[in-house]
Amino acid sequence: MSKRPLKQSVIAVIYGGKSSERDVSLQSGQLVAQALLNKGYKVVEIDLYGEDGEQNPVVQLLEANYDLAYIALHGGEGEDGRLQSLLEMLKKPYTGSRPLACGLAMDKVLSKKYWQGIGIPTPKYVSFSSMPSIAEIEQKLSYPIIVKPSREGSTFGINKVLNRLELESALQDALRFDSEILVEQFVDGPEFTVAIIGEEAYPVIGLKPAENHRIYDYDAKYLADDTQYLLPCGLSEAEESHVQSIALQAYLSVGCTGWGRVDVMQDQLGEFWVLEVNTSPGMTSHSLVPMSAAHLGITYAELVEKIVLLAWSAE
């Protein structure tokens, strides 16, 4: 690694990719790059695979001149450990978690199995590697239920279903994104998210989609202007502290480092349930990590710099 001060080094902002989250990643990457430029850093932007999707990512990373990589890819190769492994082989420091942690967090089935084993509360579920038996699901779970691809993000392929007809359609939708399907008991209650920077849990955000959204889906996340983000989140001080605690436990338990975001839901009895850990969350104008940081008085550019410094100091 370069011994130069970070401000004299070059940061590669890697974004784009070929996953279903490409459009979100483009937004995140361009905002991150501009924030770093505004902070006085030298930046090179890498649209992984390129606009036509035909460029060789290994060649792109080998030919670019940079000292540290800011990973602004979401889903796919940017969040499952593949890109992180490549950067480690190239001996380039990078933001976020190591390859194994990324892979474990990205695989919702594996992470849930692990959490169940160590006592972190997560909703009841079944999983399948092919089109499952509807009857088998109905024997183990009761409607409403959530169907999602095991290794996808930004709620692509996720559906809340109320009956057998909707279940059949949701399973087919999930299979378009991944060969492994997670079918999870729906938690009827408010949803929350916790940004984690370093090993600090930031203020909890309450998520309240408009009534026309069954769940906090892609449209509610990135397109809708009627989604409500509650800061303060509406929980008591003790409840918020508890949510931060279980979120941080879930994050650290799978080996995450640097930064991330954990999604949690509360049921009608007041119990909290961890849904998933995101190791490369969105950094768009609608994104939740910058929102939580802003509540603490941390600007977008300051947040980006903090994430970069964590990666630089970890080497």
Stockholm file with secondary structure:
# STOCKHOLM 1.0

chainA/1-315         MSKRPLKQSVIAVIYGGKSSERDVSLQSGQLVAQALLNKGYKVVEIDLYGEDGEQNPVVQLLEANYDLAYIALHGGEGEDGRLQSLLEMLKKPYTGSRPLACGLAMDKVLSKKYWQGIGIPTPKYVSFSSMPSIAEIEQKLSYPIIVKPSREGSTFGINKVLNRLELESALQDALRFDSEILVEQFVDGPEFTVAIIGEEAYPVIGLKPAENHRIYDYDAKYLADDTQYLLPCGLSEAEESHVQSIALQAYLSVGCTGWGRVDVMQDQLGEFWVLEVNTSPGMTSHSLVPMSAAHLGITYAELVEKIVLLAWSAE
#=GR chainA/1-315 SS CCCSCGGGSEEEEEEECSSTTHHHHHHHHHHHHHHHHHTTCEEEEEEETCTTSCSCHHHHHHHSCCSEEEECCCSHHHHSSHHHHHHHHTTCCBSSCCHHHHHHHHCHHHHHHHHHHHTCCCCCEEEESSSCCHHHHHHHCCSSEEEEETTCCTTTTCEEECSHHHHHHHHHHHHTTCSSEEEEECCCSCEEEEEEETTEECCCEEEECCTTCSSSCHIIIIICSCCEEESSCSSCHHHHHHHHHHHHHHHHHTTCCSEEEEEEEECTTSCEEEEEEESSCCCSTTCHHHHHHHHTTCCHHHHHHHHHHHHHHHC
#=GC SS_cons         CCCSCGGGSEEEEEEECSSTTHHHHHHHHHHHHHHHHHTTCEEEEEEETCTTSCSCHHHHHHHSCCSEEEECCCSHHHHSSHHHHHHHHTTCCBSSCCHHHHHHHHCHHHHHHHHHHHTCCCCCEEEESSSCCHHHHHHHCCSSEEEEETTCCTTTTCEEECSHHHHHHHHHHHHTTCSSEEEEECCCSCEEEEEEETTEECCCEEEECCTTCSSSCHIIIIICSCCEEESSCSSCHHHHHHHHHHHHHHHHHTTCCSEEEEEEEECTTSCEEEEEEESSCCCSTTCHHHHHHHHTTCCHHHHHHHHHHHHHHHC
//
